[in-house]
């Protein structure tokens, strides 16, 4: 988890972030992304991270804006990096 959120490592709330996201079970699913992936369409399906819009995964299933039940990369590069972290791909 620390590797996934490494961009926030120097924030005073970093440890709290890790504690929060390491509570309970983590279920990881993976949708293959390539150069043809339309990340904006994926975001429409999932919903924005900071708002609960009915009809989206976050809007219908999130507990609140911070506990939003799903994560998605925003770019192919981010997807590749996160895949490497979570699935130990080289």
HELIX and SHEET records of a PDB file:
HELIX    1   1 UNK A    6  UNK A    8  5                                   3    
HELIX    2   2 UNK A   14  UNK A   21  1                                   8    
HELIX    3   3 UNK A   39  UNK A   46  1                                   8    
HELIX    4   4 UNK A   57  UNK A   61  1                                   5    
HELIX    5   5 UNK A   76  UNK A   87  1                                  12    
END                                                                             
